[in-house]
Amino acid sequence: MKIDRKLFSDKEWRVNTLYTIVDKDGQQIRFKRNPLQKLVGTDPAKRKMILKARQFGFSTNEIVDMFDDTIFTRNKTSVILAHEQDSIKKLFRIVQRLYKFLPNEVKPKLDRGGGSKYEMFFPELNSRIYCDLESRSDTIQRLHISEAAFMKDSAKLKATLQAVPLNGQVTMETTANGMANHYYDMWIDPEQPYKKFFFPWFMFPAYRLPAPGNFKPTEEEINFVKKAKKNFGVGITREQIMFRRFKKAELKASSHDKTRVSFEQEYPEDDATCFLASGEAVMDLFRVKKQIDELTEPISESNGMKIFDVLDKRKLYVIGADVAEGVRKDWSVGVCMEVESKKVVATVRGQWKPGEFADMLYDLGKKYSSPANGFPILAVERNNHGHSVLLKLDETLGYPAIWVNPKDERQGWLTTSVTRPVMVNAFIDGIESGAIDARDKAILTECLTLVDNAGKIEASDGKNDDAVIATAIAYQIALANSLKVYDDLENRIRL
């Protein structure tokens, strides 16, 4: 290739002329930005987040762009961050191909740079580009993070981000991976210094299939077409609808699926649904989100206590309580539930010391006590700091209706490897079926980030499940009362 060297100062010319990639059909072609790649690549923002459908080519576009920066700029360190070990090789293969087929007139001398097979160092420029799972020691001028939502250890991501100076460039691109991860938190956080780009699948022209002559859209498809036009100004063709039908059928959920892979995750149509339809959540997030959207404000809220219904002296109430383990990020939560309807009528939630939490639980119980029914049965999880709470409730405050475990005749709810799955699964069924009316946003928000961690259902890293556990305990005690599981339940309360 004979090149007019005057063109080298034009970055867009270089990016769209000098580099060779392999397309989706396995063909070796000259790279040329498509309109969406150009939109992102030429945007001047230093920090970018890209949420998109599969195979839009944003990683390829970013790697071409940063490779060009690396070989045309002195003292440049460019880093590609992969979300897993296997992806390092795949991503760096793009870099290797770019260098291999670079015209000799512009190909810089290569040094392996420390012997890493996933690094290229250009000694005459003192510039390098490499791919890894994290990078702490370098000062990084340009950073690209591939499938950012799937990085299991967000601490590695945050540590690498600190290596990028304020005038450096960072691009995170990903498909959605549920709400239980750092990427979702960053995406919804208005204070994040990132320009956010969302690209639904129908903005990619290749996603089309031939439509038969008797094609007729369904009512749901007609609504989809209207939504795409309203939200994105895009007119949907019948060929795009046929592609949508094909992929929805191909990705239809099966009882044999070990992990959830949905059309909404892989081919998102808005930047809310894709998070609800993806990830490793154990609950139906669409149902949970619907309940959150329909929540009403509590009657009153003060000092960590929310009241949703006032006392009805004809009703019977129970309270479940989860005690923080003493870690600042944990919460102590008490949930008062009306036995018959399984409605949450009040909650207390705060980062209190055990003694303070005991006082809050006593006050909560007192609010829902009546001459006919007495104080609500109070079941405090006795694991960890629960013993201190129970001790004060019993010996200092004299709470008159503390739950006593029928197995060992000791006060407090004991959560074990046997009881936890039972109560958590019952809670999940109760929320999804509507049997539990949670009322409190804190409870339902924790539902969004419950995951199956090697068989144990718990909060994802950095999230909480304290309100879930407190509600699950209250639900178990309410079921025991309403279903008369224990024939002599009143004798299981220390009066």
N, C-alpha and C positions, 0 to 999 in steps of 0.2 A: 504494500500500500504506500503510494507516494503522498505525502502529507504536506500541505502548506503550513509551515510552523507558525505563521501569524495567527492561525486559528486556535492555537493552544491556550490563549488567554480567555477563550469563550468556554466556560465550564459546560454549558448545555450542549454545545457542539461536541465536546469531548465525550460526555456521558452518552450521547446518542449516536456516536460514530466509532469509538475506539474499542468497544468491549463486546466480547462474545459470550453468550450463555446457551443453555440447552432448554428448549421450550417444553411444554407439557406433552408434546408428541415425541419427545426424545430427539428433536432436530436441533442441530447446532446452528444458531442464528445470531445476527448482529443485534445487540440490545438497543431498543428504542423505547423510551418511556411511553406508556399509554396515558390518556388524559388524567386518570386518577393518580398515577405515580408522579406525573408532572405537578399536579396540584400540591401534593405533599412535599415532593422533593425541592420545589422552588419556593415554598413558603419560608419566610425569613425567621420564624419562631425558633428559638434555641432549644426549647423543650417541647416534645410532641408525644401525644398518646394516640395510638391508632387502634380502633376496635372495628373488626371487619369480618366478612365471610371468608371461607376457605379459598386458598389459591388465588388471591388477588395479586400476588407478586410483590408485596411491599417489602419483604425481607430482601428479595433479589435487588429491587430498586435501591434500597438503603445501602446494601453491601457494594453495589456498583458505585454509588455516589461517594461512599466513604473510602473505597479503594482508590478512586480518582483523586480524592483529597490527599490520601497518603502518598501517592507517587508523584504528585505535583506540588507538594508542600514540604518544606524542611521542618524537622523536629516535631513531626506529627505522630501521635500514638492513637491508633484507632482500635477499638475493642468490640467484638461481637460476643454478646453474652447469650449462651444457650440455656434452655431450661432443664436439660438432662444430658447425660454423657453421650448417648447415641447421636444426639443432634449436633454435637460439636463437629464430628466428621462430615455430616451432610452440609452444614453451613459453610465450613471451610473449603469444601470442594468447589463452591462457587468462586471463592477467592483464587484458588489454584487455577481454575479454568480461565479466569480473567487475566491472570498473569501469563499463562501458557500461550494464549492466542493474541496477546498484545503485540501490536506491530513493533518490529525491532527498533524502528527509529525512536520510539518513546519508552522502550522497556528498560527500567533501571536495573543496575547490578544487584543481584540478590545474595544475601547472606542468611543462613538459617537462624541466626539470632538465638544463641543459647541452646540450640539442638532440639527445640520443640518442633514437632511435626505439624503443629497447628499455629505456627507463627511465621510470618515473613518479615525480615528486617532488611532495609535498604541502607547500607552503610554510607553511601555518598550523600544521602539526604538526612541521615540519622532519623529515619521515620520507620515505623513498624505498624503491622496490622496482625492481630491474632484473635483466636476464638477460645473461650474458656467458660467455666461455670461461675467464676467470680474473679475480680481483680482488685487487690487492695494496695499494692506497692507502687503502681505506676501513677503518674499524672496523666489522665486520659483527656485528650482534646475532643474525641468523638466516640460516642457509645451507642451501640444499637442492641436492644434487648428483644430477642425473638421469643414469641409465645410467653410473654411476661406473666400472664395470669396463671400459668402452669408451673411457675417456679415454686417449689415446695418450701424453700427456706428464704423467706423475705429478708432475713437479716443479711444474707449474702448480697442481695440486690441493693439494699440500703448502704452497705459498706462500699460497694462498687460505685454507687452514685456519689459518694463523698469524694471519690478520686477525680471527679469531673469539676473543673473550675467553673465559675459563674458564666464565663464567656464560652464555655465548651458546649457541645451539642449532644443531646440525648433524645433518642427515639425509642419508644416502647411500642411494639405491635403485638397483637394477639387476637385470637378468637376468645369468646367468653368462656369462663370456667366457674360459673356460679357466683354466689355472694360471699362465700366463706374464704376470701383471699384478699391480699393487699391491693391487687389491681382494681377490684371493685370499689374498695374503700377510696382509692385515689381518684377513680373515675367520678364518683359522686361528690367528692370533696371540692367545694367551690374555691377553696384557698390554695389548691395545688397550682404551682406555677407552670402548668402544662397546657398547651393548646391541644384541644381534643378533636379528633376526626372520627366520625362514624360513617361506615360505608355498608349499606345493606346489599344483599347479594344481587339485587336486580339492577345495580349500577354497573355491573360487570357484563359487557355485551356478549361474552361467550356462553353465558348460562341460558341457553335456548334449546328447544327441541321442536321438530316439526309437529304441526297441529293437523288433525284430520279435518276433512271437509265438513263433517257434522259437529264440529267443536261447539260446545255450549258451556259457558262458565256457570259454576254453582253460585248460590247466594253468598256463601262465604268468600268465594273468589272475587265476586263483584265488590264486596266490602273491602277486600284487600287492595283491589285496584284503586278504589276511592281513597283509601288511606295513603297509598304510595304517592298519589297525585297531590294530596293535601299536604303531607309532611315533607316530601322531597321534590315535588314538582316533576315527577317522572311518570310518563305514560307507559303502562304495562301492556305488552303484546300477548297475543294468544300463545306464541312460541315460548314466552317466558312462563306463562301459566302451565304449559305442558312440562317444562323443566321442573317447576315447583311440584306438580303432581308426582312426577317420577321420583324426585328426591324424598318427598314425604312418604311415599310407599316404601322406598328402599330403606329408609331410616325409621320405619314404624317400630315402636317398642315391642319387645317380645319377652315372654317369661324366662327365656334362656339368657337374656342379657346380663352380664356380670357388672357392667358399668353403663351409665346412661349416656347415649349419644343421640341427640335429637336433631331434627331439621332446624328448629329454632336456634340451636347452639351453633351448628355448622354453617347455616345460611340465614343469619339474623335479618329481621325486617324492621326492628327498632332497637334502641339501645337500652330498653328495659326488659323486654321479653327474653332476649338472648341470655341475660343473667339468670332469669327465673328458670329457664329451660336447660341450664347447663350445670356442670359441676358434680360434686359427690354428695349433695344434700340428700337426707333420708326422708324428707317430707315433700309433699306436693306443694311447691313454692307458689304456684298460681293460686291455690286455695288460701294459703297463708296470706299472700299479698292482698287478695280480695278482702279478707277479714281486716287487715290493717287499714285498707282504704275506707272501710265502712265503720271504723271506730268512732265513737263519740267521746268528747272530753269528760273527764271525771267530774263529779259534783263538786268536789273540793280536793285540793292538793296542798300539803304543807309539811315541811320537815321530813320529807321522805315517805309520807303516807298519802296514798290516793284512795278516795272514797268514790265508789261507783253507784252503790245502792245504800240507802239508810237501813237501819235495823227494822226488820219485820218480826215482831214478837211471836208470831205464829210459826216462824221458820226455824230450822235447825242449821247451825253453821259449824264448819270445821276449819282448822288452820294448818297448813303445811309450812315448814320453815327449813331453809337451807342456810347453814352458817358458813361465812367466809373462812378460808383456811389461814387467814392472817397475811395473805399476799395482797398488796395494795390494789391490784387490778381486779380482785374478786369482790363480790358483793354479798352481803347478808340480805336474804329476801324472805318475807313472810307473805303468804297468800291465803286470804280468807274466802271460802267457797260456800255457797248455799247448797245444802245437801241434795234437795230434790231436783233443782234445775241445773245443778253443776255450773252455776254462774259464779264468776269471780266478782265478789262484791267490794273487796278492798285489798290493797297491797301495802307493804312497807318494804323499802329498799334503800340501802345505804352502806357506806363503808365504816361501820361502827365496830367498836370493841365489843367482845361478847357480852359484858354487863349492860352496855347501852342497848344492844340488840334485844336482850331479855326485857328491858323496860319497854321497848317499842312493841314487842309481841304482847306483853301484858296489856298495854293500852289498846292494842288492836282487839284483843279478846274481850276486853271490858266494853268496847263500843258495840259489840255484837252479842252481849249477854242479856238474858231476860229472866224474870222470876220463874217462868215456866220451864225454860230449857237450860238455864244456867249459863256458864261460860262455854264458848265453843271448844270442842276437843282440839287440843294443840299437839301436833306431832312434829317435834324438832329432830332433824337428822342428827344423830348423836356421834357420828364420825368426827374425828379431829376436835375442833373447838366447840362442838355441840354439847359436850359434857359441862363446860363452864356455863353455857346459857341455861341448860337444864337445872344446874345446881342453884343458880340465882332464882330462876322461876319457881322452883320448888321450895327451897329453904328460906329465901329472903322475901320474895314477893308473895309466896303462897298461892301460886296459880292453881285453881281447884280442879282443872280438867286436863291433866297432862296424859298424853297417850302412853300406854305401857305395852311393850311388845309382847304378844301372846306366846312367843316361842321361849323367851328367857325371863319373862316377868320383870324386865327392866324398863325404865323410862326411856322414851325416845325411839325414833325411827332408825333402824339399822339398815344402811344401804350396803349390800354385798354383791358379789359377782352373780348371785342367784336372784336377789330381789331387784337389782337395778334394771336388767333387761325387761323384766315383767312390768315394772312401773313406767319405764320410759316408753315401751311399746304401747302400753295402754294409753299413755298421754298422747302419743302420736295419733293413734286411732281416734281418740277423743277429739282432738283438734280437727283432724281431717274430716271426720263424720259430722262435726258440729255438736257432738255430745257435750263438749266443754266450751263454754262461752268465756274466752280468756279476758276480754275487755281491756287489758293493760297492754300498751304497745311494747313495753319492755319484754313481756313474755313472748309475744308473737315475733318480735325482732330476733330474739334468740333462736326461734324455730328456723329462721332463714339460714342460719349458719351451723346447724346440727349436721354432723357428718358421721359416717361409719369409719372409725379408725381401727382397722384390723379386728373387726367384730364388736368393738365397743362404740356405742353411740354416744358422742360427746361433742362439746363445742370444738370448732376448728381452732387452730393455733391463733392466739391473740384475741379470741372471742370468749363469751361467757355462756354458761348454761345454768346459772344459779336460780334464775326465775323459773326456768323449765323444771328443774328438780323440785323446787318448792311447790309448784303447781301439781307436779306428778304425785308428790306425797299427799297433798290435799285431796286430789282426785281418788287416790287409793282409800283414804279414810272416809271420804264421802260415799264411795262404792260400798265399803264395809258397813256403813250405817244404812244406806238406802236398800241394799240387797240382803241385809241381815246376815252377812257372812259369819259374824260371831254372835251366837245366840245370847251370850251374857255380856254384851259389849260394855254395859255400864259398870260392871265389876272390873273392867280392864282400865278404868280411870281411877287414879288415886284421889279420893275425896278428902 
